[in-house]
Amino acid sequence: MDMRRGMMLAWLCGLLGAMPSSAQELALPRAAPISSPYSPIGSPYSQLGPIQETAPAFPAQASIPVQPGPVSIPVQSGQASIPIQPGPVSIPVEPVPVSIPAEPGLAQELPSQPPAWHSVWGLADIRIIPDGPKIAPNGQEYHPNFTMDLDFNAWVWRSQRLYAYADISLWGEKSEYGVTNANDGWWGTSKREFDLSGGAAWNYAGAWEVRGFGYTDNNLNRGTNLVTPVGFTDGFGLENRYYLSPEYAKLGQTGFDVSRADFVSVGYYPTKDMVGNDGKAFEPGLMLRAYLTYDLWNWPCYLFGDATYIGERSFQSKLLLFDVGLAARPFRSCQQVEFRLGVDNTADVLVRDVQNLWYVSFRYIF
């Protein structure tokens, strides 16, 4: 009997020792019961806590290795620490964007934009001529006081780089030889000469261009005739150009500047006639031409020179034409506006005569 009582007492003590006391229980937060249409209230599943969501793993996340060792999680005062078995632990780290600053002075490359094409381009110019003589197409000498010039170009077949062009000049004459009212004084002027040259140009390869053109220089002074002007010259020519400046690569596009397209050329006049400084007509032949510009440091101006050689059809030298001077573009916000100060020189080699026209001009490039 005593043995049975002793066994019962030992079993009861062992049972009490395995159960933790209230001071040793962990105070874990109670999860709010959840309800689900599939878990009715009162079922065992309705007493479960909220489901913990697992953060998705990103490929760009880095893992920080932690050295193995005993780790303890601190709990509230009076509670026991929970030991965690040693082992590798990975802590996910969110990716951080890294920006690498560009080196100073390096331009950022932008997507290339298609060039903006213009249907027409060229320049308009007006020149004031205070002094100098000129031979009219009828062989008579007069003193011009102004010219109005237009250089006009338009695409004919853009994909094949073919365009049409025209150069137009209207000359005025001072009050002289009774052509105007003498009472007008210095302001007296009369239209005297109208020159027209035009044709087609073809950019057939790289910086090469071929031109075919006709020209006519018309005298507007009627002389003794009360109805019809007397005297004109005309003809036809061919020219092959090579452009020296990169400006020609922008031909017909936005920003193309016809005044800065340097070139050299060779041509020939198969017909018809021109007038020399002696007032006599001759048959032109070989033509050589060069148009060059030169920037003056970082100033908003440059030097220009346009030189043309015209020989007779017999290959004898006849005319040397020079147009040289200084061009300025003082307005940075409007580089299409240009002022020029120059001299237009015509030298007749055979008769050894030189004529100089000094001028100031205002031009607009479009």
C-alpha positions in Angstrom: 0.0 0.0 0.0 2.8 2.4 0.9 4.5 1.4 -2.3 1.4 2.4 -4.4 1.1 5.7 -2.6 4.8 6.4 -3.3 4.4 5.7 -7.0 1.4 8.0 -7.2 3.3 10.8 -5.5 6.3 10.4 -7.8 4.1 10.5 -10.9 2.3 13.7 -9.7 5.7 15.5 -9.0 7.0 14.6 -12.4 3.8 15.9 -14.1 4.0 19.2 -12.2 7.7 19.6 -13.0 7.1 19.3 -16.8 4.4 22.1 -16.8 5.8 25.7 -16.8 4.7 28.0 -14.2 2.8 31.2 -15.0 6.0 33.3 -14.4 7.9 31.2 -17.0 5.3 31.4 -19.8 6.1 33.7 -22.8 3.8 36.6 -23.3 3.2 36.2 -27.0 0.7 38.6 -28.7 -2.7 37.0 -29.4 -3.7 37.1 -33.0 -7.1 38.3 -33.9 -9.3 35.5 -35.0 -10.0 35.4 -38.7 -13.1 34.4 -40.4 -13.5 32.8 -43.8 -16.5 31.5 -45.7 -14.6 28.2 -45.6 -13.9 28.4 -41.9 -17.1 28.9 -39.8 -16.8 30.6 -36.4 -16.1 28.2 -33.7 -14.1 25.9 -36.0 -10.4 25.3 -35.2 -9.3 27.3 -38.2 -11.1 30.4 -37.1 -8.7 30.7 -34.1 -5.6 30.9 -36.3 -3.7 34.2 -36.4 -3.2 36.3 -39.6 -1.2 34.8 -42.3 2.2 36.4 -42.6 3.0 37.5 -46.2 6.4 36.7 -47.6 8.2 39.5 -49.4 9.0 38.6 -52.9 12.7 38.1 -53.7 14.2 40.5 -56.2 17.0 39.4 -58.5 18.9 42.6 -57.7 18.8 42.1 -53.9 22.1 41.5 -52.1 22.6 39.2 -49.1 24.8 40.1 -46.1 26.3 37.0 -44.6 26.2 36.8 -40.8 28.8 34.8 -39.0 27.3 31.7 -37.3 27.0 31.8 -33.6 24.4 31.8 -30.8 21.8 34.6 -31.3 19.3 35.7 -28.7 16.2 37.8 -29.3 15.5 40.2 -26.5 12.0 40.1 -25.0 10.1 42.1 -22.5 11.3 42.3 -18.9 10.6 39.2 -17.0 10.5 37.0 -20.0 13.0 34.4 -21.1 15.2 34.6 -24.2 14.6 32.2 -27.0 17.9 30.6 -28.2 18.4 30.2 -31.9 20.5 27.5 -33.3 23.7 28.8 -35.0 23.8 28.9 -38.8 24.1 31.2 -41.8 21.5 34.0 -41.8 20.6 36.1 -44.9 19.2 39.6 -44.6 17.5 40.9 -47.8 18.7 44.4 -48.9 16.6 46.6 -51.2 18.4 47.6 -54.4 19.8 51.2 -54.3 20.0 53.1 -57.7 23.5 54.3 -58.4 24.0 57.3 -60.7 27.4 57.9 -62.3 28.0 61.6 -63.1 29.2 62.3 -66.6 32.7 63.9 -66.9 32.6 67.6 -67.3 33.0 68.9 -70.8 31.5 65.8 -72.5 28.4 66.5 -74.5 25.5 64.2 -74.0 24.5 62.4 -77.2 21.0 63.1 -78.2 18.9 61.1 -80.7 19.6 62.4 -84.2 16.8 64.4 -85.6 16.0 64.4 -89.4 17.1 67.6 -91.0 14.5 70.2 -91.8 14.4 70.9 -95.5 13.6 74.2 -97.1 11.9 74.5 -100.5 13.7 77.8 -101.3 16.8 79.5 -100.0 19.1 82.4 -101.0 19.7 86.0 -100.1 18.4 89.5 -100.8 20.8 92.4 -101.0 20.8 96.2 -101.6 24.0 98.1 -102.3 24.6 101.8 -102.0 27.3 102.9 -104.4 28.8 106.4 -103.7 31.4 106.4 -106.4 32.6 104.6 -109.5 31.8 104.1 -113.3 30.3 101.1 -115.1 29.8 100.1 -118.7 26.2 99.4 -119.7 25.2 96.5 -122.0 24.9 99.1 -124.8 28.6 100.0 -124.4 27.9 103.4 -122.7 29.5 104.4 -119.5 27.4 105.6 -116.5 27.7 106.0 -112.7 25.4 103.7 -110.7 24.2 104.8 -107.3 22.5 101.6 -106.1 21.7 98.0 -106.9 19.0 95.6 -105.7 20.1 91.9 -105.9 18.3 88.6 -105.4 19.9 85.2 -105.3 17.0 82.7 -105.4 17.2 78.9 -105.2 14.4 76.2 -105.2 14.4 72.4 -105.2 13.4 70.7 -108.4 14.2 67.1 -107.4 15.5 67.0 -103.9 16.2 63.2 -103.7 18.5 63.7 -106.7 20.0 67.0 -105.4 18.7 68.9 -108.4 17.6 72.6 -108.0 16.9 75.7 -110.0 18.5 79.1 -109.3 18.3 82.7 -110.5 20.5 85.8 -109.9 18.8 89.1 -110.5 20.2 92.6 -110.3 18.6 96.0 -110.9 21.0 98.9 -111.3 20.1 102.6 -110.7 21.9 105.6 -112.3 22.8 108.9 -110.8 21.3 112.1 -112.0 23.6 112.7 -115.0 23.4 113.2 -118.8 19.9 114.6 -118.4 18.3 111.2 -117.6 16.6 112.6 -114.5 15.3 116.0 -113.3 18.3 118.1 -112.5 16.4 119.7 -109.6 16.5 116.3 -107.8 20.2 116.7 -107.1 22.0 113.8 -105.3 18.6 112.1 -104.7 17.9 111.9 -108.4 18.1 108.4 -109.8 16.9 106.4 -112.8 16.6 102.7 -113.5 19.4 101.9 -115.9 20.2 98.2 -116.2 18.5 94.8 -115.5 20.7 91.7 -115.3 19.3 88.1 -115.1 21.2 84.8 -114.9 19.7 81.5 -114.1 19.5 77.8 -114.8 19.8 74.4 -113.1 22.4 73.0 -110.7 23.0 69.4 -109.9 25.0 68.1 -106.9 26.1 64.9 -108.6 28.7 63.7 -106.1 30.0 64.8 -102.7 31.0 68.5 -102.9 30.9 68.5 -106.7 28.2 70.5 -108.6 27.5 71.1 -112.3 25.6 74.1 -113.6 24.0 75.0 -116.9 22.7 78.6 -117.2 21.7 81.4 -119.5 22.3 85.1 -118.9 21.0 88.4 -120.3 22.2 92.0 -119.4 19.6 94.6 -120.5 20.1 98.3 -120.9 17.0 100.1 -119.7 18.0 103.5 -121.1 16.1 104.3 -124.3 18.7 106.6 -125.7 17.2 108.4 -128.7 14.3 105.9 -128.9 11.2 107.0 -127.2 9.8 103.5 -126.7 12.3 100.7 -126.7 15.5 100.4 -124.6 18.6 100.1 -126.8 21.4 97.5 -126.2 21.6 94.1 -124.5 23.9 91.1 -124.3 23.0 87.5 -123.6 24.4 84.0 -123.9 24.7 80.5 -122.4 27.3 78.9 -120.1 28.4 75.7 -118.3 30.2 75.5 -114.9 31.6 72.8 -112.7 32.1 73.7 -109.0 33.9 72.1 -106.1 32.8 73.4 -102.7 35.6 73.8 -100.1 33.7 74.5 -96.9 31.5 72.1 -95.0 28.6 74.5 -95.3 27.6 73.0 -98.7 26.7 69.7 -96.9 23.7 71.6 -95.5 22.4 72.6 -99.0 18.7 73.3 -98.8 18.4 72.6 -95.1 17.7 74.8 -92.1 20.7 77.0 -91.4 22.3 76.7 -94.8 24.3 79.9 -95.5 24.9 80.6 -99.2 27.3 83.4 -98.3 29.7 81.0 -96.5 29.7 78.2 -99.1 33.3 78.6 -100.5 34.1 77.1 -103.9 36.3 77.0 -106.9 35.0 76.4 -110.4 35.8 76.1 -114.1 33.4 76.9 -116.9 32.9 77.8 -120.5 30.7 80.1 -122.5 29.9 78.4 -125.9 27.8 81.5 -126.9 27.2 84.5 -127.2 28.6 88.0 -126.3 29.7 90.4 -123.5 30.9 94.0 -123.3 34.4 95.0 -122.3 35.5 98.2 -120.6 36.1 99.8 -124.0 32.4 99.4 -124.8 32.9 96.9 -127.5 31.3 93.4 -127.6 33.4 90.3 -127.5 32.8 86.5 -127.6 33.5 85.0 -124.2 35.1 81.5 -123.7 36.9 80.1 -120.7 35.8 81.0 -117.2 37.6 80.4 -113.9 36.1 81.5 -110.6 36.9 81.3 -106.9 34.8 82.5 -103.9 36.5 82.4 -100.5 35.8 83.6 -97.0 38.1 83.9 -93.9 36.9 84.3 -90.3 38.6 87.0 -88.2 39.3 85.3 -84.9 36.2 85.1 -82.8 34.8 88.5 -84.1 31.4 88.5 -85.7 32.9 89.3 -89.1 34.9 87.8 -91.9 36.7 88.7 -95.1 35.4 87.7 -98.5 36.7 87.6 -102.0 35.0 86.6 -105.3 37.4 86.5 -108.3 36.4 85.6 -111.9 38.5 85.3 -115.0 36.8 85.5 -118.4 38.8 84.9 -121.6 37.8 85.3 -125.2 36.8 82.3 -127.3 40.2 82.6 -129.0 41.7 81.8 -125.5 43.0 85.4 -125.2 42.6 87.0 -121.7 39.9 89.6 -121.5 38.3 90.4 -118.1 39.3 90.1 -114.5 36.4 90.6 -112.0 37.0 91.1 -108.3 34.5 91.6 -105.4 36.4 91.9 -102.1 35.7 93.4 -98.7 34.6 92.9 -95.1 31.3 91.3 -94.0 29.9 91.7 -90.4 27.0 90.1 -88.6 26.6 92.1 -85.4 23.3 90.6 -84.2 23.9 87.3 -82.5 20.1 86.6 -82.3 19.7 87.2 -86.0 22.7 85.8 -88.0 20.8 86.1 -91.2 21.4 89.9 -91.3 24.7 90.9 -92.8 26.5 94.2 -93.6 29.2 94.5 -96.2 31.8 97.1 -97.1 33.6 96.3 -100.3 34.8 97.2 -103.8 33.6 95.7 -107.1 36.5 95.8 -109.6 36.4 95.2 -113.3 39.7 95.1 -115.2 40.0 94.8 -119.0 43.3 93.2 -119.7 43.4 94.0 -123.4 42.7 97.7 -123.1 44.4 98.0 -119.7 41.4 99.7 -118.1 40.2 99.3 -114.5 36.9 100.4 -113.0 36.1 100.4 -109.3 32.7 100.5 -107.6 32.9 101.2 -103.9 29.8 100.1 -102.0 28.1 99.5 -98.6 25.5 96.8 -98.6 22.8 95.3 -96.4 21.7 91.7 -97.1 19.4 89.1 -95.6 20.1 85.4 -95.9 17.0 83.1 -96.1 
